[in-house]
Amino acid sequence: MQTLPPTSSAPELSPTAARIVVSPDSAAEGAVITLTGSGFAAGEQVRIVFNGTYGNMIDLCDVTAGSDGGFAAQIKVPDDSVNSDQPQSFEARGLESQSRADTPFHITG
């Protein structure tokens, strides 16, 4: 009888996995928030998108990741035009590496 090694219940995340953080995590339309990201390819263009209600995706801007794969951007909260409890989020996509990360966000009234 052969014994297999134990398997872990969840895979370990790569330390270079794409990640973004928004501060603050809720604000009114038109407010300026800070979006920071890491884990993208050095020097690559990263597209910032707002995923609004009812599948409304709004391309906001492209930023360039630094030599460490990170970025920081000041973003104006877009007009989602719908006051809803549906989930909203910011997303960052590496245009070369296809790395992707998102973080929840809520537009306040």
Secondary structure, 3 states (H helix, E strand, C coil): CCCCCCCCCCCCCCCCCCEEEEECCEEECCCEEEEEEECCCCCCEEEEEEECHHHCEEEEEEEECCCCCCEEEEEECCCCCCCCCCCEEEEEEECCCCCEEEEEEEEEC
